Amino acid sequence: MRNGNANLHEQPERNVMIYELRIYQCIPGKLPALLKRFETKTIDIWKKHGIRPTGFWTVLVGDGNNDLHYMLAWESLAEREQKWTTFQADPEWHKARDESEKDGLLIANIKSSFLRPTAFSAIR
């Protein structure tokens, strides 16, 4: 401690969420169908399983105009494993996915990264 103030790097990490950044690279022309699935089905199924989305983005300028970027907040990797596994096994999710893909797959590739906020991040 200096001058009665703790250094940010010395403070214990408390209540720091883990954020999962997922990027779905859609098959050309399929992004609208994927967005519709999220808006009308996926988010409601996630709510049932306690999955917390923090935001969704599409590319306005730059590479990836067929991509959906989104973030999920997790208390731990163990929480993520438990809730994601339960979601993936949900028959309601399988039905929604299958219905949305009746005319073909929507997603060509999925990228996933787990991020930890820095001590100076506005989002913790």
C-alpha positions in Angstrom: 0.0 0.0 0.0 1.2 3.5 -0.8 -0.2 6.6 0.9 -3.0 4.4 2.3 -4.2 3.3 -1.1 -3.8 -0.3 -2.3 -2.1 -0.8 -5.6 -4.7 -2.2 -8.2 -2.4 -5.1 -9.0 -2.2 -6.1 -5.3 -6.0 -6.3 -4.8 -7.4 -9.8 -4.8 -9.6 -10.7 -7.7 -13.2 -10.8 -6.3 -16.4 -11.2 -8.3 -14.5 -11.1 -11.6 -16.5 -12.7 -14.4 -15.1 -14.7 -17.3 -16.4 -13.6 -20.6 -16.7 -15.9 -23.6 -16.4 -14.3 -27.0 -18.0 -16.3 -29.7 -17.8 -15.5 -33.4 -20.1 -17.3 -35.8 -18.9 -17.1 -39.4 -22.1 -17.6 -41.3 -22.5 -19.2 -44.7 -23.1 -16.2 -47.2 -26.7 -15.1 -47.1 -27.5 -17.0 -43.8 -26.8 -14.3 -41.2 -30.4 -13.0 -41.2 -31.7 -16.5 -40.4 -29.1 -16.9 -37.6 -30.1 -13.5 -36.1 -33.7 -14.5 -36.2 -33.0 -17.8 -34.4 -31.1 -16.0 -31.6 -33.8 -13.3 -31.3 -36.8 -15.7 -31.3 -35.5 -19.0 -29.9 -32.0 -19.2 -28.5 -32.0 -16.4 -26.0 -35.2 -17.7 -24.4 -33.7 -21.2 -24.1 -30.6 -19.7 -22.6 -32.7 -17.9 -20.0 -34.1 -21.2 -18.9 -30.6 -22.5 -18.4 -29.2 -19.4 -16.6 -26.9 -18.4 -19.5 -26.1 -14.7 -19.5 -25.5 -13.0 -22.8 -23.9 -9.5 -22.5 -24.1 -8.3 -26.1 -24.4 -9.2 -29.8 -22.7 -7.5 -32.7 -22.5 -7.7 -36.5 -19.8 -6.1 -38.5 -20.6 -2.6 -39.8 -17.2 -1.9 -41.3 -14.3 -4.3 -41.8 -13.8 -8.0 -42.5 -16.6 -10.5 -41.5 -19.8 -9.0 -42.8 -21.3 -12.5 -42.5 -20.3 -12.8 -38.9 -22.2 -12.6 -35.6 -20.0 -11.7 -32.5 -21.5 -12.2 -29.0 -20.3 -12.5 -25.5 -21.5 -14.6 -22.6 -20.7 -13.9 -18.9 -19.7 -16.8 -16.6 -18.8 -16.9 -12.9 -16.3 -19.7 -13.7 -15.3 -22.2 -16.3 -17.0 -24.9 -14.3 -20.3 -22.9 -14.5 -19.8 -22.6 -18.2 -19.2 -26.3 -18.6 -22.3 -27.3 -16.6 -24.8 -24.8 -18.2 -23.5 -25.1 -21.8 -23.7 -28.9 -21.6 -27.2 -28.8 -20.3 -28.2 -26.3 -23.0 -26.6 -28.4 -25.7 -28.6 -31.4 -24.6 -32.0 -29.5 -24.4 -34.5 -31.0 -26.9 -36.1 -27.5 -27.3 -32.7 -26.3 -28.5 -32.3 -29.2 -31.0 -35.8 -28.5 -32.4 -35.1 -24.8 -32.8 -31.7 -25.5 -34.5 -33.1 -28.1 -36.8 -36.1 -25.9 -37.8 -33.8 -23.0 -38.6 -31.5 -25.2 -40.7 -34.2 -27.0 -42.7 -32.9 -25.3 -45.8 -29.2 -25.9 -45.0 -26.6 -25.1 -42.4 -26.3 -21.4 -41.2 -22.8 -21.5 -39.7 -19.5 -22.3 -41.5 -17.2 -21.9 -38.5 -17.3 -21.0 -34.8 -14.5 -19.4 -32.9 -14.6 -19.1 -29.1 -12.2 -17.3 -26.6 -12.4 -17.0 -22.9 -11.5 -13.5 -21.6 -10.6 -12.2 -18.2 -11.1 -8.5 -17.5 -8.1 -6.5 -16.6 -7.9 -4.6 -13.3 -8.8 -1.4 -15.1 -11.6 -2.8 -17.3 -15.0 -1.0 -17.0 -16.6 -4.5 -17.2 -15.7 -6.8 -14.4 
